[in-house]
Amino acid sequence: MPLTMNNSKNIPWRKLVLHIAAWAIVLSLPLLTRYDSGRPKHPDDHGFLLLHILTSVLFVPVFYFNTSVLTPRLLYTRRYFAYAGTVLGLYAVFMLIHGGLFSLLIYSRPFKIFPSSFFNLIPFLAVLAVGTASRQAQDKVKSDKLLQERHEETLKTELSFLRSQISPHFMFNVLNNMLAMARLKSEQLEPTIIKLSSLMRYILYETDEETVSLKKETEYLQSYIDLQRQRIGNKVKLKVNMEPGEEEYCLPPMLLIPFIENAFKHGLSAISDPVIEVELHTSGSMLYFRVANKFNKNTDEIKDKTSGIGLQNVKRRLNLLYGNRYSLLINDIDNWFTVSLQLNLQQS
């Protein structure tokens, strides 16, 4: 944290030093480009040099006025005619000051407005163009940073939502099941408590990190499935095969659980022979994850309004985190609802 704070404090100083250096170069150009060809010195040589320097100084307020006021208030709001009119007025003021300096410093010739205006127009427009481009670049960086912060905040919010939405109905049933085991003095009570404790520990503590190991995520999924298996008994045919592999790959916490929750939520009711299949394995840096469940189309048509929201949140999360490094296919064919996810776990 201290490093981040120090970096943020150094940014304005870096920007100030960069601007000072740039303007020092611009203002020194008349000196750097001046050379002595051996010809007799003109009485107004010193005056012209001083005129060029002072004219260059005039570009400084033009640059910052355009950057701070004209670009955000007129160009960004598409008030192009107002911008053009203001620039013309600004150039008129610029030439008025330049003409006064010329008359004050040059004695050998009179000030001619048209040649001088044409001569100064190109550098004036160049200053405007550089100022506008500089402001747009700064705003683009700020916009990207703000968008990234919003994305991160969105992910945190969605993760908090996921943690709070681990079905209270599921937890209630598990506790009731444990109560029944306690009364029957079942040997399954202790492993059930251990699995529930492991599941809650993962939800409360492990998910505070940005990423978790694939093995921990798989253990969490397995604990959830085992608790569901104890709750539903032999009512559902469960086919589970999860092999995370030996490589230490990581992924965002609780990324996969909504798919399995969705299968248990919609794969049990009004089905004569419910089946839920869960497969997970890796090949190189690719994760292959598949969840399938049988469902009843008739009851699915009257499902509650919140159905499917979890899967939409996962899609959004995948888009924010992985961009084009994943493939998600969702199908409902012949009373089978199938989710297939391919995810590149290699950090880009």
Secondary structure by P-SEA (a helix, b strand, c coil): caaaaaaaaaaaaaaaaaaaaaaaaaaacccccccccccccccaaaaaaaaaaaaaaaaaaaaaaaacccccccccccaaaaaaaaaaaaaaaaaaaaaaaaaacccccccccaaaaaaaaaaaaaaaaaaaaaaaaaaaaaaaaaaaaaaaaaaaaaaaaaaaaccaaaaaaaaaaaaaaaaacccaaaaaaaaaaaaaaaaccccccccccaaaaaaaaaaaaaaaaaaaccccbbbbbbbcccccccccccccaaaaaaaaacccccccbbbbbbbbbbcccbbbbbbbbbbbaaaaaacccccaaaaaaaaaaaaacccccbbbbbbbcccbbbbbbbbccccc
